[in-house]
Amino acid sequence: MTNSANDQLRVGVFGGSGYIGAELLRYLSAHPAVSLSWVTAHSNVGQEVGAVLPNLKAAVPGAFISQAEGEERVSEVDVAFAALPHNESQNLVPRLAEASPEIRFIDMAGDFRTNDAQGYEKYYGCEHGAADWLPRFTYGFTEFQRDKVREARLVANPGCFATGMLLALAPLAAAGRLSGDVCLLGLTGSSGSGNKPSSTTHHPERFSNVRSYKPLAHQHMLEVEAFLGGLGESDFSLQFVPQSGPFVRGIFTTIFTPGVGADDLHAIYADTYGGESLVEVMEGSPDLRWVQGSPRSWVGVGGEGDNGVVFTVIDNLGKGAASQGVQNMNLMCGLDETEGLRAPGGFV
């Protein structure tokens, strides 16, 4: 699959035919410093990538290989992404990382996002099979973890809901302004459920409809609370309700901040994100369509008096997954953080 030049970063992807894997391929195929060496797929072995993912025809030549072949060929790459279902990468990445210490790994699933093996079992439904590897991973919330990511060899990419929440919550926690009961709503598109059809992603059920699910019990709360707890001494409780929306891509998150008004919020976020290339801060609400198909994020603030509200919009497959993974890869490999991520999304 590759005709890599010596100065290009050689990349392999485990699990390239799912929504996150396909989005990774879309970004990586246009990355000027990357050469794709191979891509695995469980159910599409031997099929041309462009036949399974027509949007990548001519952009990603060659065929999907088996995971076993990918494991055998892992020495061909400098960086390997694991875009596998939850509970699978814990059986793959530690074994390969131990055998090939020179290779950098970025896990896109929830397997290594915290050091809490008991919490993982509670939220993901199985005992963690590589608990001793949990402390070896760096949590890749890029804007707050740059220095650690630059030095990391193993990165756990944040979840999509977690990223939308942390864009708003992390600056507050770092400023010591996160306290009490913090209520959050997150409205997500159907692609967040993956490409296996289900009743909750079936178009007639999803179209023109909104429903809540996993209220106060979503698995991404595990990583959000763990990360915020490391930013400073704060006494807070997060109350998060996720909702499914009648669209395909994106997450619109709303956070209520009683006691922190709009002026304070704008100052906090402008100070935090003022120098960022991929995050914009504004007064009022951003539109979800501004980020769909792109690696960019927007943070909006509003409120009345001492009571504030914060809005974040991300593409769940972009900043919520693939583009954040590419951001982290760039840092890990000494590239400019925005390399391969500078094209804007569409407007309509």
N, C-alpha and C positions, 0 to 999 in steps of 0.2 A: 504493500500500500504506500510505501514511502519512497521518495527520491530525495532524502534529507541532505542538505548541505551541511558541511562540518560545523558551521557557526550557528545552526539552528537548534532549538530545543526539541528533543525527541520526546514525543508524548504518546502514551497508550491509554485506552479507555476500557475499563471493565464495565460492561453493561451499556452499550451504545444505542440500543433501539427503543428504550423507554423515553418518556418526555424529557426528563432531566439529561439523560445521556445524549439524546438527539440535540438538545439545546447546547450542550457542551461542544458537540461536533460542529454546530453552526458557528459558535464563537471561535473555536480552535482552527477551523478551516480557513478563516479570514485573518488569523493572527499572523503578522509578518515575521515573527521570530519562532514560529512553531512548525514542526513537521510531524504529521500524524504517522505513527509507525504501524499501529494495529488497533482494531476495535473488536471487542467480543460482544456476543449476543446469545442468550440461552436458546431462543427458539428460531433464530434466523441464520444459523451457521451455514456458510457457503453462499448465501444470497448477497448480491451486490448491495452495498449501502444505499446507492441511489435508487434501487428498485424498492427497497423497504421505506426509505425516506426520500421521496422524490424531490423535495426542496433542496437536497444536498447533491443531486445528480450533477456530475462534473466538478463539484466542489470537494467531494470526498471520494476518490476513486477506490476500487478494490472491494473486497467482500468481507463480511463479518466472519470472525474466527471463533472457535470454541473457547470457553474459559480455560480449559486445560492447555490449549495452545498458547493463550495469552500468558499463562503462568510460566510456560517453558520459554517464552520469548521476552520475559520481563527485563532481562539484561540488555535488551536493545534500546531501552528508553531511559530518559533522565527523570521523567515525572510520570506517575501512573495515577489516574483518577479511578475511584471505585464508585460507580453510579448504580449500585445494586440495591435490591430491597432491604429494608431494615432487617437486622439479625443475620445477614449474610456476610458482610464485610469483616466482621469480627473473626470469622473462620478463614479469611483469605489474607487480609493485610498484614497481621502480625507475622504470619509464616513467611510471606514474601519479604517483608521488611527486615526480618532477622537474617534471611539468606542473602539479601542484597542491600547492605547498609549504605551504599552510595546513592540509592534511588530515593526520590522524594515521593510521598504518597499523600493524596488528598481524598478523604472519605466524604461522600456526599450524603450518606445516610445518618441515622441517629445513633449509631453504635458507639461512638467515642466522644460525644459532646460534653460529657461531665465525668467526674470521678466516682459518681454515685451508682454502684452496681445494683444496690437494692432498689433505688429509684428507677433504674432502667428496667428491672424485672417487673416493677409495678406498672409502668406506662407502656412497655413494649411487649409484655406478655411472655417473656422467657428469661431464664437465667443467663446472665452474660457469660459467654464462653472464653473471654480473654480479659478478665477484670484486672489482671496485673499490668495490662497495656494501657489502661485508661489514663493514668497520670502522664504517659509519654506523649499524648496528643496535645496540640495547641488548638484552642477554640478559635476559629477563624472569622470572628466578627471584625472585619478588616479595619474599620475606622478607629477602633479602640485597641487593636492588637498588633499594629504594624511592627513594632520592634520585636515582639515575640515571633510573629510569623516569619520575619526576615531570617531568623535564626533556626526556624523549625524544619524538621525533616518529615514530621507527621502532623497533618492538619485535619481537624474535624470541621467541615463546613457547617455553618448554622442552618437550622431549619427555616422554612419560608415565613411562617407566622412569627417565629422567634426574631428574625431579622426585622420585620415590620415593627414589632414591639420595641426591640432594643434601640432602633434609631431614635425613638422618642424617650425611652426610659433611661438609657445609659447616661445621657448628659445630665438628667435630673439627679440620678444616683451619685454621679461624680461630683456634682455641685452641692450635695447634701440636701437636696430639695425633694427627695422622694420619701413620703411618709404616709402613714395611715392606710386606709383601704383605697387602693387604686383600681378603678374600674376600667375595663378595656373591652372594645368590640372589634372583631376582625372579620371582614367580609372578603371571601376568597372565590376565585374562579374555579371552574370544574377541572382544569388541568392539574390542580393540586392533589387530586385523588389518583393520579397516574393514568396509564392508558388501558387498563383492564376495565371493561364496562361493568357498571354496577347500577343499582336502582337510583343512587344519589347523583350519578353523573349522566344518566339517560336523558337525552335532550328534552323529550316531552315533560319529564318530571322537573327538570332544572329550569327550562325556559320560563320567563315571566314569573319566577317563584323565588322566595327567600325562606330559608329555614335555619334554625340553630342546631348544632350538634356538639356533643362532648362538652356541655356547659360546665365551666369551672374544673374541668378534668382533662384538658388537652395535653398531649405528651410533650409539646414544646415548652410548657411551663417548667419542666424539669431543668432545661438548659438556661432559660431566661432567669429563673430565680438563682441558680448557681452562679451565673455570670455577674448579675447585679450584686450579689452578696460579696463579691471580690472587689467591688469598686469603692467601698467605704462603709462606715457604720451608719446604717439606716434601719429604721423600724417601719416596715411596710408590709402590706399584704396585697397580692395581686388577685383580682377577680376577673377572669377572662372568659368571654363567651365568643366562640367562633361561629361564623355563619357562612352558609353556601349561597353564592350569588348567581344570577342568570347571565353569566359571561364566562369566557374561557380562561383568560389570563389576568393576573393581577391580584393584589391584596390592598384593601383600604382599611386602615386601622385607626380607630378613634380612642384616645386616652383622655380621661377626665382628671383634672389636677386641682381639686379644691385647695385653696390656700396659696396657689401660685397663679397669678394673673397673667394676662397676655403680654404685658410689657416685660415682665421678668422672663417669661418663656422665650420671647423673641431674643432677648439679650443672651440667654443661656445657649440657644441653638445657633445664633449668629456667631457667638464666640467659639462654639464647638465645631461647626461645619463651615465657617466662613472661608477657610482655605481649601475646601474639598472640591475636587473636579467633578465628582459624580453625585453629589448631594446638594440640593438647593433648599433654601429656607425662605418662606414667604408668610405674609399675613393672610389669614383666611384659609379656605380649603383648596388644595390642589385637585386636579382632575386625574382620575385613574388612567385615562387614555394617554396622558403625557408620558407614561413610563412603559406602557405595554410594548413588548418586543425590544426593550432597551435595558442597559445596565444601570440606568439612572434612578435616583430616589428623590422624592420631595418631602419636606417637612413643613406643615402649615400650622399656624397658631391662631387662636382666637379666645374669646371669653368676655366676661363682664366683671369688672371690679377685681376682687381677689380670687375669683374662680376662673380657671382656664380650661382650655381644651386643646389637644394636639392631634393633628392628622398626619399620618404617613401613608405614602403610596409607593409601592414597589411592584415590579413584575415578579410573580412567584417563581417563574422559571429563570428569570434573569438575576437581579440582586438577591432574590430568595433562594437561588441555587447556582446556576451555571456561571453567570458573570462574576459573582462573588468568588467562586472557585478559581476563575481565571485571574481575578485580582490577587488572590492569595498565591497562586502559582507564580505570577509576575514578581511578587515580593520575595518569595522563596528562592527565586532563581536570579535575582539581581537585576531584573528588568524594571522599566518604568511601570508603575502600578496600573496605569490606564492603557498600556499597550494592548491593542486589539479590542479596546472597549470605547473608542472615541466616536463611533458613528451614532447619531441620534436615532431615536425611535420615530415611528410615523406619527402624524398628527390626527388622522382619522382612520 
